[in-house]
Amino acid sequence: MARDVRIRAFFDRNRSTLRLSLVALMMSSFGDLFAGATLGFMTNTLTLMPGLMILIPPAIGMRGNIFGALGSRLGTSMHIGTFELSLKKGGILRRNLEGSLVLSVIMSFLMGVLAESVTIVLGVESIGVSQFVFISVFGGVLAGLLLLLVNILVATVGFRRNWDIDNVSAPLVTAAGDIITLPMLFVASMIVLSGIPALSFDIFTVMLLAVTVALVVMTFRMKSSETKRIIVQSSPILIVCILLDIGAGITIDRRIDDLVALPALLILIPQFLEDANALGGILTSRFASLLHMGTLEPRRTPGKLAVENFLISYVLSLWVFVVVGITSHFTAIVLGLGSPGLFLMVALSLVAGLLTVTILNALSYYIAVYTFKFSLDPDDDSIPLTSSAIDFLGALCLVGVMILFGMT
């Protein structure tokens, strides 16, 4: 009886959080279906362009890392009363948008270079550094510009309607990032395959290197400002995140033949990874805001408030990952693509999802707490680190369960 009362009290206390988060996660899941379908149709492209799969997780993940952190910073500014719905020079919204756009350009270039470097070190066949850089920047920067508009829209609507942005920003931004980025990567890949001389991509890479160096110099010549702080403090973390996401890409790339044979699994991957990221973004954003407000104490052992937030993640994941499995299967059927079957798709998504969320809960808490203890901003560091670690570990969980279920 007492247990039933506690369960009912838990749902009563968190009704608003669960409702807002679930709606945002469902929008994220169905949005990611478009990204998954795009990836499912890219089977020939993935075969013709060795190593392209290695770039896809970091390219998608970077959009969530940069613009998810942007949404978290805006959410925190709303909580503490400093947010202004204005693009005036020097305003908090303007400074955050400028920092995110500059980071998008710099990190997209580095992503292409690091992806090729890792393939060389590991002896993995790849398309080449110039093509990696072109695809990364084309997809990344154009997607970044569109995601700036998404963040402004979410911030505007959320501010006017008094929403808790921490509960909606991460799922909506990650879904928008997938929907926008994967088609951009696909178009960039088609341009590379169109027969344009390799020298053109070499020239593009040299020009982009000059732009990237100019942006770095401009950043360090800025006077002390929020824009400079965002770029300087975020860059080292984002580089680590790129390497983690490349690890996710390599994990998936090593099973590319099995995935191409069952395209339903390719449809599932963007949904699975981005819903795990969205759950991590919600949890980390909440921890960041609670730490800033002094409600959550940065303790070595999670307290009751942290554990309650863990439980919220589990409740959401039970629904979300079942939906991911079902929608991936039926999308494949509608598109005439191969699937291992409804039961296996749901079981794969749910088991791998629960394993990933268990890891996610611990990561979200300890990354948020220790970045806060070291006087770093959890909004800038926690979300990117958690997101990219979950990409890598989520890919390992997904591939591990696929092997367990005999899908590879």
C-alpha positions in Angstrom: 0.0 0.0 0.0 2.7 2.4 1.0 4.6 1.5 -2.2 1.6 2.4 -4.3 1.3 5.7 -2.5 5.0 6.5 -3.2 4.6 5.5 -6.9 1.5 7.7 -7.2 3.2 10.6 -5.5 6.2 10.2 -7.9 4.0 10.6 -10.9 2.0 13.4 -9.4 5.2 15.4 -8.6 6.7 14.9 -12.1 3.5 15.0 -14.2 4.5 18.2 -16.0 8.0 17.0 -16.6 6.9 13.6 -17.9 4.2 15.1 -20.1 6.4 17.8 -21.7 9.4 15.4 -22.1 7.3 12.6 -23.6 5.7 14.9 -26.2 9.1 16.3 -27.1 10.6 12.8 -27.3 7.8 11.6 -29.5 8.3 14.5 -31.8 12.0 13.6 -31.8 11.3 10.0 -32.6 9.0 10.6 -35.5 11.3 13.3 -36.8 14.2 10.9 -36.6 12.2 8.5 -38.8 12.9 10.8 -41.7 16.6 10.7 -40.9 16.5 6.9 -40.5 14.7 6.6 -43.8 17.4 8.7 -45.4 20.1 6.5 -44.0 18.2 3.4 -45.1 18.2 4.7 -48.7 21.9 5.5 -48.5 22.9 1.8 -48.7 24.5 2.2 -52.1 26.2 5.4 -51.1 27.7 3.8 -48.0 29.0 0.9 -50.2 30.5 3.3 -52.8 32.1 5.6 -50.2 34.1 3.6 -47.7 34.4 5.2 -44.3 31.4 7.5 -44.8 29.5 5.8 -41.9 32.4 6.8 -39.6 31.6 10.5 -40.3 27.8 10.2 -39.8 27.6 9.9 -36.0 30.0 12.8 -35.3 28.3 14.9 -37.9 24.9 14.3 -36.4 26.3 14.4 -32.8 28.1 17.7 -33.2 24.9 19.4 -34.1 23.3 18.2 -30.9 26.4 19.0 -28.9 26.7 22.6 -30.0 23.0 23.5 -30.3 21.8 21.2 -27.4 24.3 23.1 -25.2 22.9 26.4 -26.6 19.4 25.3 -25.6 20.6 24.4 -22.2 22.3 27.7 -21.6 19.1 29.6 -22.7 17.1 27.4 -20.4 19.4 28.2 -17.5 19.2 31.9 -18.3 15.4 31.7 -18.1 15.6 29.9 -14.7 17.8 32.6 -13.2 16.0 35.5 -14.8 18.7 36.9 -17.2 17.1 35.8 -20.5 15.9 38.5 -22.9 14.0 37.8 -26.1 16.1 40.2 -28.2 18.8 39.9 -30.8 20.4 43.2 -29.8 24.2 43.4 -29.9 25.6 42.2 -26.6 22.4 40.5 -25.5 22.5 37.0 -24.1 20.6 35.5 -27.0 22.8 37.2 -29.6 26.1 36.2 -27.9 25.0 32.6 -27.6 24.0 32.4 -31.3 27.3 33.9 -32.4 29.3 31.5 -30.3 27.4 28.5 -31.6 27.8 29.4 -35.2 31.5 30.0 -35.0 31.9 26.6 -33.1 29.9 24.9 -35.9 32.3 26.1 -38.6 35.5 25.3 -36.6 34.4 21.9 -35.4 33.0 20.8 -38.8 36.5 21.3 -40.3 38.2 19.6 -37.5 35.7 16.7 -37.7 36.7 15.9 -41.3 40.4 16.0 -40.5 40.1 13.9 -37.3 37.9 11.3 -39.1 40.5 10.8 -41.8 43.3 10.7 -39.2 41.6 8.0 -37.1 41.0 5.9 -40.2 44.7 6.1 -41.1 45.8 5.1 -37.6 43.4 2.2 -37.5 44.0 1.1 -41.1 40.4 1.6 -42.1 39.6 2.2 -45.7 38.2 5.8 -46.3 37.3 8.3 -49.0 40.1 10.8 -48.2 40.6 13.9 -46.1 39.4 16.5 -48.7 36.1 14.6 -49.2 35.6 14.1 -45.5 36.1 17.8 -44.9 33.7 18.8 -47.7 30.9 16.5 -46.6 31.4 17.5 -42.9 31.4 21.3 -43.6 28.6 21.2 -46.2 26.3 19.2 -43.9 27.4 20.8 -40.7 27.4 24.5 -41.5 24.1 24.6 -43.5 22.5 22.4 -40.8 23.9 24.8 -38.1 22.3 27.8 -39.7 18.9 26.1 -39.8 19.3 24.9 -36.2 20.0 28.5 -35.1 16.5 29.3 -36.3 15.1 26.2 -34.5 16.7 27.3 -31.2 15.3 30.8 -31.6 11.9 29.4 -32.3 12.0 27.1 -29.3 13.3 29.8 -27.0 10.7 32.3 -28.2 7.7 30.0 -27.8 9.0 28.5 -24.5 9.7 31.9 -23.0 6.3 33.3 -24.0 4.4 30.2 -22.8 6.5 29.8 -19.6 7.7 26.3 -20.5 10.6 24.6 -18.8 13.0 24.6 -21.8 15.2 22.0 -20.1 12.5 19.4 -20.8 11.8 20.2 -24.5 14.9 21.8 -26.0 17.2 18.7 -26.2 14.7 16.4 -27.9 13.5 19.0 -30.4 17.0 20.2 -31.3 18.4 16.7 -31.7 15.5 15.7 -33.9 15.8 18.8 -36.0 19.6 18.1 -36.2 19.0 14.6 -37.6 16.3 15.7 -40.0 18.4 18.5 -41.4 22.0 17.0 -41.2 21.5 13.6 -42.7 20.0 14.9 -46.0 22.7 17.5 -46.2 25.3 14.8 -45.8 23.6 12.7 -48.4 23.6 15.7 -50.9 27.2 16.4 -50.1 28.0 12.7 -50.8 26.2 12.8 -54.1 28.3 15.9 -55.1 31.5 14.0 -54.2 30.3 11.0 -56.4 29.2 13.3 -59.3 32.7 13.2 -60.8 33.9 16.6 -59.7 37.8 16.6 -59.9 39.5 15.8 -56.6 41.5 19.0 -57.0 38.3 21.0 -56.4 37.9 19.4 -53.0 41.6 20.0 -52.2 41.2 23.7 -53.0 38.0 23.9 -50.9 39.9 22.3 -47.9 42.7 24.8 -48.2 40.2 27.8 -48.3 38.3 26.4 -45.4 41.5 26.0 -43.4 42.2 29.7 -43.9 38.6 30.5 -42.7 39.0 28.3 -39.7 42.3 29.8 -38.7 40.8 33.3 -39.1 37.9 32.5 -36.9 40.3 31.1 -34.2 42.4 34.3 -34.3 39.3 36.4 -34.2 38.1 34.6 -31.1 41.3 35.1 -29.2 41.4 38.8 -30.1 38.0 39.4 -28.7 37.8 41.2 -25.5 36.4 39.3 -22.6 32.8 38.4 -23.6 30.3 35.6 -23.3 30.8 34.7 -27.0 34.6 34.2 -26.4 33.9 32.2 -23.2 31.5 29.9 -25.0 34.0 29.2 -27.9 37.1 28.8 -25.7 35.6 26.7 -23.0 33.6 24.5 -25.3 36.3 23.8 -27.9 38.4 21.3 -26.0 35.3 19.4 -24.9 33.9 19.3 -28.4 37.2 17.9 -29.8 37.0 15.0 -27.3 33.3 14.6 -28.3 34.3 14.3 -32.0 36.7 11.5 -31.1 34.0 9.7 -29.1 31.5 10.0 -31.9 34.1 8.8 -34.4 34.5 5.8 -32.1 30.7 5.2 -32.5 31.0 5.5 -36.3 33.8 3.0 -36.4 31.8 0.6 -34.2 28.9 0.8 -36.6 31.1 0.8 -39.8 32.6 -2.5 -38.8 29.1 -4.0 -39.1 28.2 -2.1 -42.3 27.7 -5.2 -44.4 25.1 -6.6 -42.0 23.4 -3.2 -41.7 23.2 -2.8 -45.5 21.6 -6.3 -45.8 18.9 -5.3 -43.2 18.2 -1.6 -43.9 15.6 -1.5 -41.0 18.6 -1.5 -38.7 20.0 1.6 -40.5 16.5 3.3 -40.0 16.7 2.4 -36.3 20.2 3.8 -35.6 19.5 7.6 -35.9 16.3 7.2 -33.8 18.0 5.0 -31.2 21.1 7.2 -30.7 19.3 10.5 -30.9 16.5 9.5 -28.5 19.2 8.3 -26.1 20.9 11.7 -26.6 17.6 13.5 -26.0 17.1 11.6 -22.8 20.6 12.5 -21.7 20.0 16.1 -22.8 16.9 16.4 -20.7 18.6 14.9 -17.7 21.8 16.9 -18.0 19.9 20.1 -18.6 17.9 19.5 -15.5 21.0 18.8 -13.5 22.8 21.9 -14.8 19.8 24.1 -13.9 19.5 22.5 -10.4 23.2 23.0 -9.8 23.0 26.6 -10.9 20.0 27.3 -8.6 21.6 25.5 -5.7 18.8 22.9 -5.4 21.0 20.0 -6.2 24.1 19.5 -4.1 27.2 18.2 -6.0 27.7 15.1 -3.9 29.7 12.0 -4.6 26.7 9.8 -4.1 23.5 10.8 -5.9 20.8 12.1 -3.4 17.0 11.6 -3.6 16.6 14.4 -6.1 19.1 12.9 -8.5 17.6 9.4 -8.1 14.2 10.7 -8.8 15.5 12.2 -12.1 17.1 8.8 -12.9 13.6 7.2 -12.5 12.1 9.8 -14.8 14.6 8.7 -17.5 13.7 5.0 -17.1 10.0 5.8 -17.3 10.5 7.8 -20.5 12.8 5.2 -22.0 10.3 2.3 -21.5 7.9 4.1 -23.9 10.4 5.7 -26.2 12.5 2.6 -27.2 9.5 0.4 -27.8 8.2 3.1 -30.2 11.6 3.3 -31.9 11.5 -0.5 -32.6 8.0 -0.5 -33.9 8.3 2.6 -36.1 11.6 1.4 -37.5 10.2 -1.9 -38.5 7.0 -0.6 -40.1 8.9 2.2 -41.9 11.1 -0.4 -43.5 8.1 -2.4 -44.5 6.4 0.6 -46.1 9.6 1.5 -48.0 10.1 -2.0 -49.1 13.3 -2.5 -47.1 14.5 -5.6 -45.3 13.8 -6.1 -41.5 14.6 -8.9 -39.1 11.0 -8.7 -37.8 8.9 -6.7 -35.4 9.7 -8.7 -32.3 13.4 -8.6 -32.8 13.4 -4.9 -33.7 11.4 -4.0 -30.5 13.5 -6.3 -28.3 16.8 -4.9 -29.8 15.7 -1.3 -29.2 14.4 -1.8 -25.7 17.2 -4.0 -24.3 19.9 -1.9 -25.8 18.0 1.3 -24.8 17.7 0.3 -21.1 21.4 -0.6 -21.0 22.3 2.7 -22.5 20.0 4.7 -20.2 21.6 3.0 -17.1 25.0 4.2 -18.3 23.5 7.6 -19.2 22.1 8.2 -15.7 25.5 7.8 -14.1 27.3 9.8 -16.8 24.9 12.7 -16.7 25.1 13.0 -12.9 28.9 12.8 -12.5 29.8 14.8 -15.5 27.4 17.6 -14.4 28.7 17.5 -10.8 32.4 17.4 -11.6 32.2 20.1 -14.3 30.4 22.2 -11.7 33.0 21.5 -9.0 35.8 22.5 -11.3 34.0 25.8 -11.9 33.1 24.9 -15.5 29.7 25.6 -16.9 27.6 22.4 -17.0 25.6 23.8 -19.9 28.7 24.0 -22.1 30.5 20.8 -21.0 28.0 18.3 -19.6 25.6 18.0 -22.6 28.4 17.6 -25.2 30.4 15.1 -23.1 27.3 13.1 -22.1 25.9 13.1 -25.7 29.1 11.9 -27.4 29.8 9.3 -24.7 26.3 8.0 -25.1 26.7 7.9 -28.9 29.8 5.7 -28.5 28.5 3.5 -25.6 25.0 3.4 -27.2 26.5 2.1 -30.4 28.4 -0.5 -28.4 25.2 -1.6 -26.6 23.3 -1.7 -29.9 25.9 -3.7 -31.7 26.4 -6.0 -28.7 22.6 -6.8 -28.5 22.5 -7.3 -32.2 25.3 -9.9 -31.8 23.5 -11.4 -28.8 20.3 -11.7 -30.9 22.1 -13.3 -33.8 21.5 -10.3 -36.2 25.1 -10.1 -37.3 
